[in-house]
């Protein structure tokens, strides 16, 4: 579950950077 959580958070961070740019 740890790996899945890290992947989910990584995707959310990437989306945040894209939308904020």
N, C-alpha and C positions, 0 to 999 in steps of 0.2 A: 504493500500500500504506500510505502514511503516513496518508491520510484514514481508511482502514478501521481502522487501529490506534487512532487518536484516538477514533473512534466506539465501538469495542469497550471501550476503557478508560473512556469516559464512561458507558457503560451499566453497567459493573462498579461504578464509583464510586456511581452512583445506587442500584443494588441494595444495596450495602453500607450506604448511609445509611438506606435503607428498612428493612432487616433489623435494623440496630443501633438504630433509633428505638423 
